[in-house]
Amino acid sequence: MRRLSLFSGVAALLLAAPLVAPASAGQINSAPTHQNAMSNAFAKRGSASGLSLNNNAVDQTNIRGGGGSSGFGQSNNAPTVSTALSTALSIGGDASATGVNTNSIIQGNLSGRKGGAQLNSAPTVQAAVGAAVAIDGNANALAANSNGLSQGNAR
């Protein structure tokens, strides 16, 4: 009995799927997201406050009944890149800078058919920077990234 690794099996399916399935077969969702937020604050004899915020929410759900031919594919792709940069400078006051990225992705495939590939992909890159400088005052800086991801496949 010949054995194949899981990686080899998945790679073979990915390579063979375009050759076997017609172009109209399956359900495909794609939602690439690129976000950039930048804030700069300056104050002389007062307070400076800067906020950069990116929020991203993607819901990709495929539902297919059990009728028809086998080999039905469902694919979700949601690559996300978020950058938040905030700077604050205050002379004679307080400085506050906040950079925040939040990302929520839901991907689900429900198919009553046998033999179809179900694929979910959600690569995420996030960078958040907060920089605050206060001369004769208080300086506060916050940088935060949050990711929520749910992926599910059912037949």
Contacts in CASP RR format, 6 or more apart in sequence:
PFRMAT RR
TARGET T0000
AUTHOR 0000-0000-0000
METHOD contacts of the structure
MODEL  1
MRRLSLFSGVAALLLAAPLVAPASAGQINSAPTHQNAMSNAFAKRGSASG
LSLNNNAVDQTNIRGGGGSSGFGQSNNAPTVSTALSTALSIGGDASATGV
NTNSIIQGNLSGRKGGAQLNSAPTVQAAVGAAVAIDGNANALAANSNGLS
QGNAR
4 12 0 8 1.000
13 117 0 8 1.000
14 117 0 8 1.000
14 119 0 8 1.000
17 73 0 8 1.000
17 117 0 8 1.000
20 71 0 8 1.000
21 71 0 8 1.000
21 73 0 8 1.000
25 71 0 8 1.000
25 72 0 8 1.000
25 73 0 8 1.000
26 64 0 8 1.000
26 72 0 8 1.000
26 73 0 8 1.000
26 74 0 8 1.000
26 75 0 8 1.000
27 62 0 8 1.000
27 64 0 8 1.000
27 73 0 8 1.000
27 74 0 8 1.000
27 75 0 8 1.000
28 74 0 8 1.000
28 75 0 8 1.000
28 76 0 8 1.000
28 77 0 8 1.000
29 60 0 8 1.000
29 62 0 8 1.000
29 75 0 8 1.000
29 76 0 8 1.000
29 77 0 8 1.000
29 78 0 8 1.000
29 107 0 8 1.000
30 76 0 8 1.000
30 77 0 8 1.000
30 78 0 8 1.000
31 58 0 8 1.000
31 60 0 8 1.000
31 77 0 8 1.000
31 78 0 8 1.000
32 77 0 8 1.000
32 78 0 8 1.000
32 79 0 8 1.000
32 80 0 8 1.000
33 56 0 8 1.000
33 58 0 8 1.000
33 78 0 8 1.000
33 79 0 8 1.000
33 80 0 8 1.000
33 81 0 8 1.000
33 82 0 8 1.000
34 80 0 8 1.000
34 81 0 8 1.000
34 82 0 8 1.000
35 54 0 8 1.000
35 56 0 8 1.000
35 80 0 8 1.000
35 81 0 8 1.000
35 82 0 8 1.000
35 83 0 8 1.000
35 101 0 8 1.000
36 54 0 8 1.000
36 82 0 8 1.000
36 83 0 8 1.000
36 84 0 8 1.000
37 52 0 8 1.000
37 53 0 8 1.000
37 54 0 8 1.000
37 83 0 8 1.000
37 84 0 8 1.000
37 85 0 8 1.000
37 99 0 8 1.000
38 52 0 8 1.000
38 84 0 8 1.000
38 85 0 8 1.000
38 86 0 8 1.000
39 50 0 8 1.000
39 51 0 8 1.000
39 52 0 8 1.000
39 85 0 8 1.000
39 86 0 8 1.000
39 87 0 8 1.000
39 97 0 8 1.000
40 50 0 8 1.000
40 86 0 8 1.000
40 87 0 8 1.000
40 88 0 8 1.000
41 48 0 8 1.000
41 49 0 8 1.000
41 50 0 8 1.000
41 86 0 8 1.000
41 87 0 8 1.000
41 88 0 8 1.000
41 89 0 8 1.000
41 90 0 8 1.000
41 95 0 8 1.000
41 97 0 8 1.000
42 48 0 8 1.000
42 88 0 8 1.000
42 89 0 8 1.000
42 90 0 8 1.000
43 89 0 8 1.000
43 90 0 8 1.000
43 91 0 8 1.000
43 92 0 8 1.000
43 93 0 8 1.000
43 95 0 8 1.000
44 90 0 8 1.000
44 91 0 8 1.000
44 92 0 8 1.000
45 91 0 8 1.000
45 92 0 8 1.000
45 93 0 8 1.000
46 90 0 8 1.000
46 92 0 8 1.000
46 93 0 8 1.000
46 94 0 8 1.000
47 90 0 8 1.000
47 93 0 8 1.000
47 94 0 8 1.000
47 95 0 8 1.000
47 96 0 8 1.000
48 88 0 8 1.000
48 89 0 8 1.000
48 90 0 8 1.000
48 93 0 8 1.000
48 94 0 8 1.000
48 95 0 8 1.000
48 96 0 8 1.000
48 132 0 8 1.000
48 134 0 8 1.000
49 88 0 8 1.000
49 95 0 8 1.000
49 96 0 8 1.000
49 97 0 8 1.000
50 86 0 8 1.000
50 87 0 8 1.000
50 88 0 8 1.000
50 96 0 8 1.000
50 97 0 8 1.000
50 98 0 8 1.000
51 86 0 8 1.000
51 97 0 8 1.000
51 98 0 8 1.000
51 99 0 8 1.000
51 100 0 8 1.000
52 84 0 8 1.000
52 85 0 8 1.000
52 86 0 8 1.000
52 98 0 8 1.000
52 99 0 8 1.000
52 100 0 8 1.000
52 128 0 8 1.000
52 130 0 8 1.000
53 84 0 8 1.000
53 98 0 8 1.000
53 99 0 8 1.000
53 100 0 8 1.000
53 101 0 8 1.000
54 82 0 8 1.000
54 83 0 8 1.000
54 84 0 8 1.000
54 100 0 8 1.000
54 101 0 8 1.000
54 102 0 8 1.000
55 102 0 8 1.000
56 80 0 8 1.000
56 82 0 8 1.000
56 101 0 8 1.000
56 102 0 8 1.000
56 103 0 8 1.000
56 104 0 8 1.000
56 105 0 8 1.000
57 104 0 8 1.000
57 105 0 8 1.000
58 78 0 8 1.000
58 80 0 8 1.000
58 104 0 8 1.000
58 105 0 8 1.000
58 106 0 8 1.000
59 105 0 8 1.000
59 106 0 8 1.000
60 76 0 8 1.000
60 78 0 8 1.000
60 105 0 8 1.000
60 106 0 8 1.000
60 107 0 8 1.000
60 108 0 8 1.000
61 106 0 8 1.000
61 107 0 8 1.000
61 108 0 8 1.000
61 109 0 8 1.000
61 110 0 8 1.000
62 74 0 8 1.000
62 76 0 8 1.000
62 108 0 8 1.000
62 109 0 8 1.000
62 110 0 8 1.000
62 111 0 8 1.000
63 110 0 8 1.000
63 111 0 8 1.000
64 72 0 8 1.000
64 74 0 8 1.000
64 110 0 8 1.000
64 111 0 8 1.000
64 112 0 8 1.000
64 113 0 8 1.000
65 111 0 8 1.000
65 112 0 8 1.000
65 113 0 8 1.000
66 111 0 8 1.000
66 112 0 8 1.000
66 113 0 8 1.000
67 112 0 8 1.000
67 113 0 8 1.000
68 113 0 8 1.000
69 113 0 8 1.000
70 113 0 8 1.000
70 114 0 8 1.000
70 115 0 8 1.000
70 116 0 8 1.000
71 113 0 8 1.000
71 114 0 8 1.000
71 115 0 8 1.000
71 116 0 8 1.000
71 117 0 8 1.000
72 111 0 8 1.000
72 113 0 8 1.000
72 115 0 8 1.000
72 116 0 8 1.000
73 111 0 8 1.000
73 116 0 8 1.000
73 117 0 8 1.000
73 118 0 8 1.000
73 119 0 8 1.000
74 109 0 8 1.000
74 111 0 8 1.000
74 116 0 8 1.000
74 117 0 8 1.000
74 118 0 8 1.000
74 119 0 8 1.000
74 153 0 8 1.000
75 117 0 8 1.000
75 118 0 8 1.000
75 119 0 8 1.000
75 120 0 8 1.000
76 107 0 8 1.000
76 108 0 8 1.000
76 109 0 8 1.000
76 119 0 8 1.000
76 120 0 8 1.000
76 121 0 8 1.000
76 122 0 8 1.000
76 151 0 8 1.000
77 121 0 8 1.000
77 122 0 8 1.000
78 105 0 8 1.000
78 107 0 8 1.000
78 121 0 8 1.000
78 122 0 8 1.000
79 121 0 8 1.000
79 122 0 8 1.000
79 123 0 8 1.000
79 124 0 8 1.000
80 103 0 8 1.000
80 105 0 8 1.000
80 122 0 8 1.000
80 123 0 8 1.000
80 124 0 8 1.000
80 125 0 8 1.000
80 126 0 8 1.000
81 124 0 8 1.000
81 125 0 8 1.000
81 126 0 8 1.000
82 101 0 8 1.000
82 103 0 8 1.000
82 124 0 8 1.000
82 125 0 8 1.000
82 126 0 8 1.000
82 127 0 8 1.000
82 145 0 8 1.000
83 101 0 8 1.000
83 126 0 8 1.000
83 127 0 8 1.000
83 128 0 8 1.000
84 99 0 8 1.000
84 100 0 8 1.000
84 101 0 8 1.000
84 127 0 8 1.000
84 128 0 8 1.000
84 129 0 8 1.000
84 143 0 8 1.000
85 99 0 8 1.000
85 128 0 8 1.000
85 129 0 8 1.000
85 130 0 8 1.000
86 97 0 8 1.000
86 98 0 8 1.000
86 99 0 8 1.000
86 129 0 8 1.000
86 130 0 8 1.000
86 131 0 8 1.000
87 97 0 8 1.000
87 130 0 8 1.000
87 131 0 8 1.000
87 132 0 8 1.000
88 95 0 8 1.000
88 96 0 8 1.000
88 97 0 8 1.000
88 131 0 8 1.000
88 132 0 8 1.000
88 133 0 8 1.000
88 139 0 8 1.000
88 141 0 8 1.000
89 95 0 8 1.000
89 132 0 8 1.000
89 133 0 8 1.000
89 134 0 8 1.000
90 133 0 8 1.000
90 134 0 8 1.000
90 135 0 8 1.000
90 137 0 8 1.000
90 139 0 8 1.000
91 135 0 8 1.000
91 136 0 8 1.000
92 134 0 8 1.000
92 135 0 8 1.000
92 136 0 8 1.000
92 137 0 8 1.000
93 134 0 8 1.000
93 135 0 8 1.000
93 136 0 8 1.000
93 137 0 8 1.000
93 138 0 8 1.000
94 134 0 8 1.000
94 137 0 8 1.000
94 138 0 8 1.000
94 139 0 8 1.000
94 140 0 8 1.000
95 132 0 8 1.000
95 133 0 8 1.000
95 134 0 8 1.000
95 137 0 8 1.000
95 138 0 8 1.000
95 139 0 8 1.000
95 140 0 8 1.000
96 132 0 8 1.000
96 139 0 8 1.000
96 140 0 8 1.000
96 141 0 8 1.000
97 130 0 8 1.000
97 131 0 8 1.000
97 132 0 8 1.000
97 140 0 8 1.000
97 141 0 8 1.000
97 142 0 8 1.000
98 130 0 8 1.000
98 141 0 8 1.000
98 142 0 8 1.000
98 143 0 8 1.000
99 128 0 8 1.000
99 129 0 8 1.000
99 130 0 8 1.000
99 142 0 8 1.000
99 143 0 8 1.000
99 144 0 8 1.000
100 128 0 8 1.000
100 142 0 8 1.000
100 143 0 8 1.000
100 144 0 8 1.000
100 145 0 8 1.000
100 146 0 8 1.000
101 126 0 8 1.000
101 127 0 8 1.000
101 128 0 8 1.000
101 144 0 8 1.000
101 145 0 8 1.000
101 146 0 8 1.000
102 145 0 8 1.000
102 146 0 8 1.000
103 124 0 8 1.000
103 126 0 8 1.000
103 145 0 8 1.000
103 146 0 8 1.000
103 147 0 8 1.000
103 148 0 8 1.000
103 149 0 8 1.000
104 148 0 8 1.000
104 149 0 8 1.000
105 122 0 8 1.000
105 124 0 8 1.000
105 148 0 8 1.000
105 149 0 8 1.000
105 150 0 8 1.000
106 149 0 8 1.000
106 150 0 8 1.000
107 120 0 8 1.000
107 122 0 8 1.000
107 149 0 8 1.000
107 150 0 8 1.000
107 151 0 8 1.000
107 152 0 8 1.000
108 120 0 8 1.000
108 150 0 8 1.000
108 151 0 8 1.000
108 152 0 8 1.000
108 153 0 8 1.000
109 118 0 8 1.000
109 120 0 8 1.000
109 152 0 8 1.000
109 153 0 8 1.000
109 154 0 8 1.000
110 153 0 8 1.000
110 154 0 8 1.000
110 155 0 8 1.000
111 118 0 8 1.000
111 154 0 8 1.000
111 155 0 8 1.000
112 155 0 8 1.000
113 155 0 8 1.000
114 155 0 8 1.000
118 153 0 8 1.000
120 151 0 8 1.000
120 152 0 8 1.000
120 153 0 8 1.000
122 149 0 8 1.000
122 151 0 8 1.000
124 147 0 8 1.000
124 149 0 8 1.000
126 145 0 8 1.000
126 147 0 8 1.000
127 145 0 8 1.000
128 143 0 8 1.000
128 144 0 8 1.000
128 145 0 8 1.000
129 143 0 8 1.000
130 141 0 8 1.000
130 142 0 8 1.000
130 143 0 8 1.000
131 141 0 8 1.000
132 139 0 8 1.000
132 140 0 8 1.000
132 141 0 8 1.000
133 139 0 8 1.000
END
